[in-house]
């Protein structure tokens, strides 16, 4: 099993991250997914081990388990992604985290 891919992104980039991860994993991400995740991540806290929200993106290339938590008092969202077993998906996931942390 591959190690989790972790990092942070700006909260304004969360939907774009999830849409691209879904596309790469073969998951049909839609408005209901976004509404569920947006509500779930609202009361999260990245400083609390129990303060994270997880959501599966079960696609044709496997299931990515995306765990999210907001930074208290900040505009960042901490991200941990498991299930990226294919090297190409690992690279894409890591690249997305880097890109969405810089914009």
N, C-alpha and C positions, 0 to 999 in steps of 0.2 A: 504494500500500500504506500502510495506517495505521501510525502510530508505535506502538511497544510501550507497553502500559499497565503501569506499574511501581509498586511500593510494597512494603509489608510488612504482615503480619498476625500475630496471636498464633497460635502453633502449635496451640493447642486449637481454633481455628476453621478449620483447613485442610480438613477433610472437608466441612464445611458450605459453604465457598467453592466447592469442586470440584463438589459436588452442584448448587448453584444455577447455576454457570457451565454445567454440562452441560444443565440444564433449559433455560436461555436459548438455548443453541446447538442444541438438539434431539438431544443425545447421551444414550444410555441408560446412565448411570453405574450400576455395580453393585459388589457386594462384591469381586469379582476386581480391578476397577480400583483400589479403595481399598487392597487388600492390596499390589498392585504399587507404587502410589505411596508408601505408607507405608514399604515396604522400600527403595525407590529414594531417598527423601529422607533416610534415616537418616545416611549418611556424607557429606552435602553440607557445603559451606563457602561462605558468601556472600562471603567475602573473596578467594576463588580463582576466576579466570576459568574454570577447568576443573572447578570444584567444584559445578556446578549439575546438577540432574536435570530433564529435560524429558519431558513426556507430552502426546500429542495427544488432544484431545476432538473427534473428527470427527463432527459432527452434521449435521442437515438444513439448518442455516443457515450451514454452513461449518465449517472446522476451526480451533479455538483451540489454539495451542501454548502450554502452560503450563510455564514454567521456574521451578524452586523451589530454594531453598538455605537451610539453617538458619544462624542467626546463632551464631557460635562463643561458647559460654558464656552464651547468652541463650535466651529463650523465643519469639523472633520467627522468622518465616520470610519471607525476601525472595521477591517474586513478580514475574515479568515475563510478560505475556500478549501474544502476537501473533495476528493473524488476525481481530481484531474490526473488520471492514470496515464493518458497518452502524452508523450513528450511534447507534441505540437500544442496540445491543449494547455499543458503546464506553461509553456513559453508564452502563449497568447494571454493567459490569465495574469501572469506576472507582468507582462508588458502593459496590459490594461490598467493594473493597479498603479504602475509608475506614471503612466500618461495622465490618469485622472487625479493624481496627487499634485501634478504640476500646473494644471490649468485652473 
